[in-house]
Amino acid sequence: MAVIREQDLIQSIEDAFQYISYYHPPDYIRALGEAWEREEGPAARDAIAQILTNSRLCAEGHRPICQDTGIAVVFLKVGMNLRWDTTLSVQEMVDEGVRRAYLHPDNKLRASVLLDPAGARRNSRDNTPAVVHYEIVPGDGLEVICAAKGGGSENKARMAMLNPSDSIVDWVLRTVPTLGAGWCPPGILGIGIGGTPEKAVLMAKEALMAPVDIHELQARAGRGDRLSRVDELRLELMDKVNALGIGAQGLGGLTTVLDVKILDYPTHAASLPVALIPNCAATRHVHFHLDGSGPARLDPPRLEDWPAVTWQADTEVATRVDLDALTKEQVAAWTPGQVLLLNGRMLTGRDAAHKRIQDMLAQGEALPVDFTNRVIYYVGPVDPVRNEAVGPAGPTTATRMDKFTRMMLEQTGLIAMVGKGERGPTAIEAIRDNRSAYLMAVGGAAYLVAKAIRTARVVAFEDLGMEAIYEFEVRDMPVTVAVDAQGTSVHETGPREWRARIGRIPVMTA
């Protein structure tokens, strides 16, 4: 009989969440490297190169892959015969491990978990509590999967109760384009089919924990091996989702997903529950087993397993921009897809800061920061360690700020914004009306972006923690003009162009 000691589980959880903060799973890196090699879209290829370069830098420097270090999700398969040596509950042991991991002084992770979600939304400051799923299984060991799931991809989870005769493929192909690019493709789709609504969603999440192995399935199909219906469905969806042409970061290209994972379960005769959850470019999970002999040993991947891809700013293609002398006329002259290198001082702000600004303007209060002719970066950075100006500081999903865009452009003097993913119709209309622009930074390249930030200081709303307003001084920070002053969006034109090039999915012209 295995005896699982309290400190062994706590230590293993701590080590696991530190480990996945800076190590991509090797299977994901191999698949992403292969996608980079075959990608034909210049913008998508550049984005994948940034993600791969960022990944290696994080592995070398032991710093987070993404500024959103995720909500802690833990799957436990508990052997029926094991015994616990602890005075704590399993939830308390997991939470203590998460707390230690996220407050680790050498690699502090961003605390994103809010208590009282329908009320005060107060940050717990240590990313606890974790979300823990239990399954009781035969045996006397403990199987553990730790995953850090970012909000950008979690927010794109979808669930539907289809009719039994409905096509799952059709539902997925209708649904994926509605997700936009805020989930940071290329990633993985997890799909749960059957059971009940909550069972389907849990299966979709658990499916994401499996290794990237679609290439093995493709090889089996190529040999004419007999496949299960689920295997056939995975292959069909892999082909058709990539044929949508969404591409890396939604810029248009050949690879939107690196794998499609499916779990199913028997369901009611009148029902067909289907859930879909995407995993982003910051795919982070690790599996280990405890048998009572001590904490888990997590061996680091070999740096030579990363493809030989090193992204560098192309100054012959990109346009350097002086943020300290930027004018509305210059912003209005930018063109869709133009690559810029930002230099100078830039403000930051995201959800909570925008809401507070809205409330202050409504009450006639003076803002603590002058936004006139300034650019704002939608980011919630990781705290710095050692000699860093700031920790990993990649962009957050821009669409969450859409409802504030007109207010910011027309009442504060702001002239441009930086984030990730597309903008919705409300924001695009405000950008067009005010001859502004929206710039896209690559999600999943947070440490690479942070290396362009030379100084960082909080200038307002310090009580909001990572959602405070900072002023960054940046040098050659890479961005792409995603919406120009005429309201043209590369997240609309890019996928449409590549869907037509691929030619397997009809292109809607109206």
N, C-alpha and C positions, 0 to 999 in steps of 0.2 A: 504493500500500500504506500503510495507516494504521500509525503507530508509537505505541503506547500507553505513555506514560511513567509510571514508578513513582509520582511525586508527584501526577500528574494523577488516577490511580485512588484513591490514598490520600486526597487532598483531597476528591474527589467522594464517597467513602464517608463521610468525616467530616461533610461538609455535609449529606448525605442523612439521616443518623440524627439530627442535630440538627434538621433541618427537620421530619421526621415526628414528632418528640417533641412539637411544639407546633402543628402544622398538620394538621387533618383533611383528607382529600381533599375537594375542593369537591362532588363528586358525592354523597358520603356525607352531607354537611351539608344539601344540597338535599333529599335523600330523607328525612332525619330531620325537617327542618322541615315537610315535607308530612305526615309521620306525626303530628307534634304537632298540626297543624291539624285532622286528621280524628279524632284520638283522643277517645273518649267516656268512657273510664275515668279518674276523677279522680286516682287514685294513679299510674297509668301516665302520664298527661299531665303531672303534677307532676315525675315522674322524668325524662321527656324534656326538660322545661324546664330542669332542673338540668344535664343533659348538654349541652344547647345553650349555656347560659350559661357553663358551664365551658369549652367549646370556644372561645368568643369570648375569654374572659379569657386563655386560654393563647396564642391567636394574638396578642393584644395584648401580653402580658407575656413571651412567649418562655419559657414554663415548661411542664413535661410535662403532657399531657392526663391521664395516669394515673400513679399512683405506681409501678406495675409497668411500667417502660419497656422491658420485653420482652427476649426472646432475639433476637439479630440474625440474620436470615435473608436471604440474598442469592442471587438467581437471576442467572446469567450466561449470555448467549448470545454465544459467542466466534466471531467471523468466522474462517473457515479460513485467510484470507490475511493476517491482521493480524500484526504483530511487536511483541514486548515489549521495552522499554528499561528493564531492571531487573535487579538481582541477587537479588531476592526471589521466592519462589513467589507464585502468585495468592492462595493462602490467607493467606500472611504479609502481603501488601499489604492485603487486606480486613481482617484482624485489626488492623493498625496504624491503619487508618481508624476502625474501631469503637472502639479504645482511645482515640484522640484525641477522638472524639465523646462518649464516656461520661465522660471526665475533663475536659471543657471547663469552665473555671472560671466562666464566666458562666451556664452552664446544665448543671450536673453532673447526670448521669442515674444512676439506681439500678443498681448492679451486682448482678445476680441469678444469674449463671452460676456453677455449682459444679463444681469439678474432683473427680475420683474419686467419681462419682455413686453407686456401690454400696458405698462405704467411708466415708472421712472427710468427704465432701461439703464440701470447703474452697472458699470463695468466691475466684474469680480476681481480684476487686477491680476489674476493668476491663471486665467483661462479655464478654471473649474466652474461647474462640474462637467465631467466628461459624459458623453452619451454611451452607455454600455448596453450591449445586447448579449443575452445569455442563451446557451443551449446545453442541456444536460445529455451527455453521451456515455456509452459504455467505456470502461477503462479507469485508470487511476492517475492520469496525467492531466495537464492543462494546456490546451492550444489557445494561443493568443494572436490576434491580428490588431495592430495599432495603425490607425489612419488619421491624417490631418486633412480635413476637407474645407477648402476655402469657400467663402460666401458667394463669390461670383459664379461658381459652378453650381453650388447648392441651390441658389435662387432660380436656376433654370430647370429644376426638377419638374416633371409633368406626370400626371396620372389621369387615366380615363377608364370609364366603365363602358367598354364596347359591347355591341350586340354580338352574340356568338357567331354570326355569319360575317361580321366585319373583317376587313383585312388589316392585320397588324402592320404589315409593310406599308400600306397606304397611310395609316395613322402616323407612323414614325416619319415618313417622308413629308407629311403635312406639318408635323410638329417641329422637326429639327430646324427648318428655316425661321421659325418664329422665335427660336432661342437667341437669335442674333449672334454676336461674337463675344459677349461679355463672359462666356464660360471659357474663353482662351483656347480655342482649338489651335493645333491638332491635339486631340485627347482621345478618350475612350468613352463609349456609350455603355452604360449598364442598363439592362432591361429585365424587368420582372414580369412574368406572365402567369396569371391564374391565382388560385387561392381566394383571398378576400382583398379589399382595397389596401389595408395596412400590410398584408403579407406581400402583395406585389411590390409595394414601395421598398420594403425591407430587402426583398430579393434583388431588386435593382441596385441597391447600395452594396449588398454583399457580393454581387457579381463583379463589381469593380475591383475587388480584392484579388482576383485571379490573375496569373501572369499573362502578358501579351503573347498569344500563341496562334493568332489567325494564320500566320505563314505556314504552320504545321497543318492546319485544316485545309488551306489552299493546296498544299502538296498532296494531301490524301485525296482531295477531289480530283486533282490532276492525274493521279494514278488510277482513278476509277473506283476507289474504295467505297464501300457502302457507308453512307452518312445518316445520322439521325435527323429527324425533322428540325430539331433545334440547331444542329450544325448547318443544315441547309439554309435555315433562316439567318444565321449569323453571316454566312457568305453572301447571301442576297442583299442583306442590309448594308454590309461593308461596301459592296460594289455600288449600290444605289445612293447611299448617303454621300460617298465621295464624288459621285457623278453630279451632285448638286452644285459642285464648284465653289463651295463656301471658302475653303482653303484656310491656311494658317492665319489666325487673328481676324478671319472674316474678310481678308483682302482679295480673295479669289485665287484658286489654285487646285492642284490635283489631290491633295490630302487634307481632309477635314477630320477623319477619325483614323486612328492606328489599329483599332480593334473594336469589335462589338461583342460584348459579353451578355449571355442570357442565362437566367435561372427560371425554371417553371415549377408549377405545383398544381395538383388537381383542383378543379374549381366547380362551382355550382352549374347545373345544366343551363340556367338562364343567364349566366354571367360570363364575361371575358374581361377581367381586370388586367390592365396593362400599365406599367409605370416605366418611366425613363429618367435616368439621372446621368448627366455627363461628368466625367473626370477631366480636369483641365490640364494644361501643360505642366502645372506643378503637381503631377501625380506623386503621391507620397503614402506608402504603406509598407509595413514589414510584418513578417510572420515569425513566431518562435514557439517553442515548446518548453514547458517546465515539468520536470519529473521529480522534484524534491532534492536534486543534487546541487542546487545553487541558482543564482540569477542567470538569465539568458546570455549567451555569447553572440554578439552581432559582429560578424566579420565585415570590414569595409570592402567595398568593391575596388578593383584595380583601376588606377587612373588611365592605364592603357586601353581600358574597355571603352573609353569615350572616343568618338570619331575625331579625326584631326581637322576640326573646324574651329577657326578663330575669327570672330567678327571684329572688324575695325571700321571706324567711320570713313566713308569714301568721300574725301573732301573735293574730289573732282566732279562728283555727282551732286552732293549735298550743298545746300546754301547755308552759310553761317548767318545767324540772326543775333543782333545786339538787343537784348531785352531791355536794357536801360535807356535805349534811345528809340524804342519801337513806336511807330505811329499807326493810326487807323488806316492810313493810305497804304502803308506797307502790307498790313494784314490783308487788305482788300485785294492786293495784287497776287497773293499766293494762289497756286493752282492745285487741283485735286491730285493726290499722289506725289506731290513734291516732297522731297526729303529735306528736312531742316536740321541744323545743329544749333541748339539754343545755348546762348552765352549771356551771363549776367544774372540779375536778381529776379526771382520768381516766387510768388506767394502760393501757399497750398490751402486746401480746404475741401471737405467732403460733407457727408450727410448732416451731421450734427451742427457743424459750423454754418452751413447754408441755412438751416432752420433757425439758428439763433440770429443770423443776419436778417432774415425775413421778419422775425419778431421785433427786432430793434428798429428796422425801417418802418414797420407798421405803427410803432409807438412814438415815432419821431425822434428817436435817439441817434446820436452821432456814432458812426462806426469807429472801432478802435484802429482800423487800418484803412489807408487810402488806396483804393483799387484803380484809380484813374490811370488809363493807358498801361495797365498791368496785365499779366498773364497768370492764370490760376491753374494749379496742378492738383487734380483729384487724387490724393494719396493719404494713407495713414501709415507712416514709416515705422520700422522696427527701431528700438532704442540703439544708440551706438555702443560699441565696446572698443576698448583699447584706443587707438588713435583715429578712429572713424569720425567723420563729421556727422554722419547719420548712418543708421543701419539700412538694410535693404529697403528700397523705396520705389517699388513698381506701382503702376497706375491701378486705380480701382475702377469699377464699372461706371461708365459715364452716364448711362441712361437714368441712374438713380437721381442725378442732378438735373434731369430735363425740366422738371416743374419749376426749378429756380432760375433757369437760364435767362428768360426774358427779364426778370427782376434784376439779375446781376448785370446784364448788359445795359439796361436802360436806367438803372437807379444808382449804380456804383461807379461807372466809368470803366469797367472791365472791357478788354478788347479781344481776348482769346482764351481758350481753355485747352487743357491737356488731360486725357484720360485713356481708358481702354475701351475697345468695342465701338459699336455704332452709336448714333444718336437717333432718337425717335422723331416723329413729325413735329411735335411741339417745339423741341429744341432747334430743329433745322429751320423751321419758320422764323424763330427768333434770331437765329444766326444770319439768315438771309436779310431780314428786315433791318438789322443793325450793321450789315456789312462786316461781320465778324468772321471767326474761323474756329474750327475745332481740330485739334492736333491729336494724333494717336501715338501713344508709346506702347511698346510690346509688353503684354502681360506674360508673366513667367520669366522675366529677365530683370528681376528686382535688384539683385546684387550688382549686375552690370550697370544699371541705371545709377545706383548709389555711388559708383566710382566716378560718375560725372558731377557729383554734388560736392563742392569744395567747402562750403560752410552751411550751417543750419542753425536757426535760432527760433524759438517760439516768440511770436509777436502779438498773439491774442488768444483768448479762450484756453488758457493753460489747463484749466480744470477738466477739459475734454480729453486729456491724455493724448493718444495717438490721433485723435480727431481735432486737435488744436490747429490754429493757423500758424504755419511756419513761414519763414522767409529762407529760401534756398538760394545760394549762389552756385550757378552751374557752369560747366565748361564743356561744350560740344555734346550736349545731351541730345540723343537722336530721337526725332519724331517725324511723323508723316502727316501731311495735310489730309485729313479725312473728310472734312466738310469745309468747302470754301465759301467765300462771301456771296456766291450765287446760289448756295444751298445744294450744290452737287456733292453727293456722298460716295466715296470709294467703296463703302460697304454695300452699296446698291449696284454700282457699275461693275465692280470687280467680280463678284460671284456670277452676275448675269453674263459677263463675257466668258468666264471659264465654263459655265454650264453649257453655253453654246459651243465652245470648243470641244468639250468632252462629248457632247452630242447624244447622251443617253436619256436625259431628262428634258422634257419640253420646256422652252423658255417662255415665260409669260410676258407678253408685250404690253398688256394693258394694266 
